[in-house]
Amino acid sequence: MNSLTISQTRPGILNCIGHTPLVELSDKIVPRDSARVFAKLELSNPTGSMKDRMALAMIEEAEKSGKIKPGDSVVEYTSGSTGTSLAQVCSAKNYPLRIVTSDAFSSEKLNHMVALGADLVLVPSQGGGITKALFSQMIEKTRELSKSPNVYWTDQMNNHDMLVGYQQLGKEIWEQTDGRISAFVHGVGTCGSLRGISTVLKAKDKEIKVVAVEPGESPVLSGGESGSHSIEGIGAGFLVHHWDSGLADDIVAISTKEATEWARKLAESESIFAGPSSGANVAAALRIASQLPADSVVVTILCDTGFKYLSTSLYDFV
């Protein structure tokens, strides 16, 4: 049978990861005398999250180095988006996946992981709060599971392979702004994305201002106390492996309330449906933009889609 080649198609879902749009936010939310603010729509990746990039990099780099081979399985702990992205990659590559997660994270994320074939191990939270203690319990459970034969723990908080995926994201931002970026603003979870992106941007222009975003209730990056918050995807409550104070020129703390308000404003004013970490990023980006000349360019990340949070207080209106 003759093979059929159709132009403008991609061979498989994993080839749809990356090369996401960069959009300018309008004066509905950006003051006219402020710097321009642009958002990288990472929510347009196949699972609706920037974590698709890190999941693909962690697995493919592990394949290249021999850390994972056919017949092995994968284990990881996650607040949801990394797990969903890993479930997609592992399903496409035929690696069984076990995910350690919690009821602190949205049911949409948990169900999405299961739909893509992941086996979930749930660690109960204290009242749904995201805390250092919860992450510590999840990590130790994952460590225990990783001791089984033929199991590869991607260990996202300490994994350097993920930087390959996020360095590509940094290159895209540089190219899409024609190298005119003045500041990059982004939240810290594993800190792999902030490290990978900022390293590329600073290598291009050391004058680019890099701003880290953390939860106001758990401002550990700026020397504060760990606390409970509800901004899924950022704020582990401790200094993560990839964090280095030299990465950021400034740190901005955004409360859960402010992150929620700005995620909703994105939907209402810009018709962009995003999650709470995106709201935190936009709130911080607007704060930085107000301090810069009007012709400056501030770039931030819209990390994931609001469809991951329909059952949470962020979008549970009815």
BADREN-991763 format. One record per residue (C-alpha): residue in one letter; x, y, z. Coordinates in pm, 1 decimal. Example, Ala and Ser with C-alpha at 12.3 -4.5 7.8 and 13.67 -1.06 7.14 Angstrom:
2
residuo,c1,c2,c3
a,1230.0,-450.0,780.0
s,1367.0,-106.0,714.0
//
This chain:
318
residuo,c1,c2,c3
m,0.0,0.0,0.0
n,132.6,345.1,-89.1
s,220.3,566.2,205.3
l,29.7,891.3,229.6
t,219.3,1207.8,314.5
i,17.0,1510.6,414.9
s,190.0,1843.3,468.9
q,147.3,2043.7,790.3
t,103.6,1735.0,1009.3
r,316.9,1600.6,1295.0
p,404.4,1234.7,1359.4
g,257.9,1169.6,1703.3
i,149.6,1380.1,2001.5
l,498.9,1422.9,2147.1
n,600.0,1622.0,1839.9
c,332.6,1877.3,1931.9
i,518.0,1982.9,2246.4
g,673.0,2329.6,2239.6
h,676.7,2621.3,1992.8
t,390.8,2784.6,2182.7
p,256.1,3134.0,2102.4
l,370.4,3455.2,2269.8
v,87.5,3707.6,2308.0
e,83.8,4068.1,2428.0
l,-160.2,4143.5,2708.5
s,-391.3,4435.0,2631.8
d,-447.6,4768.8,2803.1
k,-752.2,4615.2,2968.2
i,-510.5,4494.6,3235.5
v,-176.8,4659.1,3147.5
p,-170.0,5033.7,3231.8
r,-86.6,5257.5,2935.8
d,216.5,5410.4,3107.5
s,353.8,5067.4,3198.4
a,603.6,4851.0,3013.1
r,456.0,4606.3,2761.2
v,371.0,4263.3,2904.5
f,383.7,3945.5,2697.4
a,266.5,3598.8,2799.4
k,406.7,3271.3,2667.1
l,105.9,3041.9,2623.9
e,249.4,2719.9,2765.3
l,-111.2,2616.5,2829.6
s,-129.5,2532.5,2457.3
n,97.4,2228.0,2499.5
p,-83.4,1893.7,2451.2
t,-171.6,1831.8,2819.4
g,-229.5,2203.3,2876.2
s,92.5,2260.6,3068.5
m,453.9,2373.2,3032.9
k,547.6,2052.0,3216.3
d,517.0,1865.4,2885.6
r,860.3,2004.1,2800.2
m,1027.3,1876.1,3117.2
a,856.8,1536.2,3105.4
l,971.4,1474.7,2748.4
a,1325.8,1591.6,2827.7
m,1352.4,1380.7,3144.5
i,1247.4,1062.4,2964.9
e,1433.2,1113.9,2637.1
e,1757.9,1220.6,2804.2
a,1729.9,917.6,3035.2
e,1685.7,694.5,2729.4
k,1997.6,842.0,2570.9
s,2207.3,786.4,2883.3
g,2070.7,438.0,2953.1
k,1908.4,531.4,3284.4
i,1582.9,392.6,3147.5
k,1535.5,107.4,2902.1
p,1248.9,-93.4,2747.5
g,1061.9,-290.1,3012.2
d,1132.7,-41.9,3291.1
s,865.9,155.6,3473.7
v,869.0,515.6,3597.7
v,776.0,667.8,3934.4
e,739.4,1032.1,4039.7
y,566.6,1255.0,4296.5
t,375.4,1554.6,4168.5
s,114.0,1819.8,4234.9
g,-44.5,1711.1,3909.2
s,84.6,1881.7,3596.4
t,421.9,1704.4,3592.5
g,237.2,1377.0,3649.5
t,-4.3,1444.2,3366.5
s,281.7,1530.6,3132.6
l,477.8,1220.7,3239.2
a,164.6,1008.6,3189.5
q,140.2,1137.3,2832.7
v,507.4,1071.7,2753.8
c,517.7,731.3,2927.8
s,198.3,620.3,2754.6
a,337.9,717.0,2414.6
k,665.4,535.9,2490.6
n,511.3,231.7,2667.9
y,658.6,283.8,3015.1
p,423.3,195.5,3304.6
l,394.8,494.0,3539.1
r,317.1,521.4,3910.6
i,243.4,868.7,4048.1
v,252.7,975.3,4413.2
t,19.2,1273.1,4461.1
s,-244.4,1407.5,4699.8
d,-602.4,1520.1,4751.1
a,-457.8,1872.4,4792.4
f,-447.1,1895.5,4413.7
s,-737.1,1930.6,4171.5
s,-945.6,1628.5,4077.9
e,-908.4,1727.6,3712.0
k,-534.1,1666.6,3733.2
l,-576.2,1336.9,3916.2
n,-835.5,1211.2,3668.0
h,-626.1,1327.2,3372.0
m,-328.8,1121.8,3495.7
v,-544.7,812.1,3535.6
a,-700.0,864.7,3191.5
l,-350.5,860.2,3041.1
g,-270.6,531.4,3214.7
a,-95.9,634.5,3537.9
d,-140.7,441.7,3863.0
l,-195.9,687.0,4152.2
v,-76.8,658.7,4512.5
l,-256.6,926.8,4718.7
v,-102.1,1092.6,5024.0
p,-369.0,1268.6,5236.8
s,-326.4,1641.0,5303.9
q,-420.1,1850.0,5606.5
g,-735.2,2029.0,5496.5
g,-628.5,2052.7,5134.0
g,-330.6,2279.0,5208.3
i,-5.4,2263.6,5009.2
t,272.1,2243.4,5268.4
k,634.6,2143.6,5315.8
a,521.0,1845.3,5524.2
l,296.1,1717.9,5244.3
f,574.4,1735.7,4987.1
s,813.0,1563.3,5227.7
q,568.3,1275.1,5272.4
m,518.9,1245.9,4896.0
i,894.8,1243.0,4836.3
e,957.9,970.3,5093.7
k,678.4,752.1,4954.4
t,824.8,790.7,4606.1
r,1172.5,706.6,4735.5
e,1032.5,384.8,4883.7
l,862.5,287.7,4556.0
s,1176.7,366.4,4354.1
k,1370.0,90.4,4532.0
s,1181.5,-179.9,4340.0
p,1368.2,-344.8,4049.1
n,1359.5,-185.2,3703.1
v,1204.7,138.3,3829.6
y,1331.1,478.7,3717.3
w,1254.7,773.7,3945.5
t,1261.1,1092.5,3739.5
d,1308.6,1286.5,4068.3
q,1195.5,1618.0,3923.8
m,1327.2,1837.6,4204.4
n,1683.5,1714.5,4143.4
n,1670.8,1623.4,3774.9
h,1905.3,1815.6,3544.9
d,1782.4,1649.7,3225.0
m,1469.3,1866.6,3240.0
l,1682.2,2173.1,3171.9
v,1712.5,2060.9,2808.9
g,1339.2,2117.9,2761.4
y,1335.7,2452.5,2937.9
q,1642.5,2582.3,2757.4
q,1444.5,2537.8,2436.5
l,1169.5,2748.4,2592.8
g,1425.0,3020.0,2666.4
k,1541.2,3013.4,2303.7
e,1181.6,3050.3,2183.6
i,1123.9,3354.5,2406.3
w,1443.7,3519.1,2279.3
e,1349.4,3456.0,1916.9
q,985.1,3561.8,1955.0
t,1081.5,3893.6,2117.3
d,1355.6,3955.8,1858.4
g,1594.0,3978.7,2152.5
r,1417.9,4287.7,2290.9
i,1318.5,4135.4,2625.5
s,1386.5,4357.4,2928.3
a,1259.3,4133.9,3210.9
f,1152.8,3773.2,3259.6
v,908.5,3695.8,3542.6
h,824.4,3341.5,3652.9
g,714.9,3133.7,3951.3
v,934.6,2879.9,4129.0
g,820.1,2520.5,4172.9
t,1100.8,2277.1,4095.4
c,1285.7,2587.9,3968.1
g,1392.1,2389.4,3659.8
s,1202.8,2621.9,3427.9
l,1335.7,2941.6,3588.0
r,1691.6,2802.4,3575.6
g,1670.8,2668.9,3219.8
i,1501.7,2977.5,3071.2
s,1700.6,3241.8,3259.7
t,2032.9,3076.2,3181.2
v,1961.0,3104.5,2808.2
l,1832.1,3461.4,2832.4
k,2121.0,3584.8,3048.7
a,2370.3,3427.0,2806.8
k,2210.0,3635.5,2530.8
d,2190.5,3956.9,2732.5
k,2313.7,3980.9,3090.7
e,2109.7,4300.1,3140.6
i,1778.2,4110.5,3126.5
k,1613.8,4129.6,3468.7
v,1504.7,3787.8,3602.0
v,1230.5,3791.0,3865.0
a,1128.6,3486.8,4070.7
v,770.2,3456.4,4196.1
e,671.9,3275.1,4517.0
p,354.1,3243.6,4728.4
g,304.9,3525.9,4977.6
e,199.8,3271.3,5239.6
s,522.3,3073.3,5198.2
p,800.5,3318.4,5105.1
v,1096.7,3088.4,5165.2
l,1301.0,3216.5,4868.8
s,1315.8,3560.3,5026.6
g,1400.4,3422.0,5370.1
g,1050.3,3394.6,5515.4
e,871.9,3110.6,5689.9
s,719.7,2813.3,5510.0
g,340.8,2815.3,5513.2
s,26.2,2670.2,5357.0
h,-99.7,2815.6,5029.2
s,-316.1,2713.6,4733.2
i,-115.4,2819.1,4426.1
e,-68.1,2479.1,4264.7
g,261.1,2439.7,4078.7
i,478.7,2676.1,4284.0
g,593.8,2708.3,4644.5
a,719.7,2371.2,4770.0
g,787.2,2528.9,5110.0
f,1162.4,2466.9,5106.6
l,1466.2,2569.8,4902.2
v,1461.8,2328.4,4608.4
h,1774.6,2184.6,4447.7
h,1761.6,2398.4,4131.9
w,1717.6,2723.2,4324.1
d,2017.4,2953.9,4348.1
s,1977.2,3308.3,4476.5
g,2202.2,3417.9,4191.2
l,1938.5,3312.2,3938.1
a,1704.8,3600.8,4018.8
d,1763.3,3974.8,4033.0
d,1442.9,4016.0,4232.2
i,1182.3,3802.9,4413.6
v,812.8,3891.2,4422.6
a,568.6,3731.0,4665.5
i,208.3,3693.7,4546.5
s,-73.3,3575.3,4774.4
t,-315.6,3299.1,4681.9
k,-592.9,3561.2,4677.7
e,-402.3,3783.0,4432.9
a,-310.1,3486.0,4210.6
t,-676.4,3382.8,4201.0
e,-794.4,3734.1,4117.5
w,-549.3,3771.2,3830.2
a,-624.4,3429.3,3685.4
r,-991.0,3532.4,3677.6
k,-904.0,3871.4,3525.5
l,-712.8,3693.0,3249.0
a,-1028.7,3499.0,3165.1
e,-1262.7,3799.2,3193.1
s,-1047.3,4061.9,3020.5
e,-813.3,3869.8,2788.5
s,-1024.7,3556.9,2720.2
i,-726.6,3347.4,2833.8
f,-824.5,3056.6,3059.2
a,-531.6,2978.6,3286.7
g,-444.8,2834.9,3628.6
p,-345.6,3000.6,3957.5
s,30.8,3000.9,3898.0
s,-36.5,3192.6,3575.1
g,-234.8,3444.6,3777.5
a,59.4,3481.6,4015.6
n,298.1,3529.1,3724.0
v,80.8,3798.0,3565.0
a,35.9,3981.7,3895.7
a,414.2,3986.6,3944.5
a,482.5,4080.6,3581.2
l,248.5,4380.3,3608.5
r,424.2,4488.9,3927.3
i,763.1,4474.2,3751.7
a,626.2,4640.9,3436.9
s,508.2,4938.9,3644.9
q,871.2,5000.2,3743.0
l,1010.0,5001.4,3387.7
p,995.4,5246.8,3095.0
a,696.0,5213.8,2863.1
d,904.7,5077.5,2576.0
s,1040.5,4788.9,2787.3
v,930.6,4429.5,2724.5
v,832.7,4203.7,3014.9
v,772.3,3833.4,2947.2
t,601.5,3586.6,3175.7
i,464.3,3233.3,3146.1
l,104.1,3114.8,3148.6
c,195.9,2778.7,3292.1
d,-120.1,2575.2,3249.0
t,-484.2,2581.0,3146.4
g,-777.1,2667.8,3368.5
f,-943.3,2341.7,3266.0
k,-721.5,2176.4,3528.5
y,-899.1,2372.9,3803.9
l,-1270.2,2366.1,3724.9
s,-1354.6,2184.2,4049.6
t,-1144.5,2414.2,4268.1
s,-1239.0,2743.9,4431.1
l,-1062.7,2922.1,4144.0
y,-1341.2,2847.3,3895.0
d,-1615.6,2668.8,4089.2
f,-1871.4,2948.1,4044.9
v,-2198.9,2754.6,4014.4
//
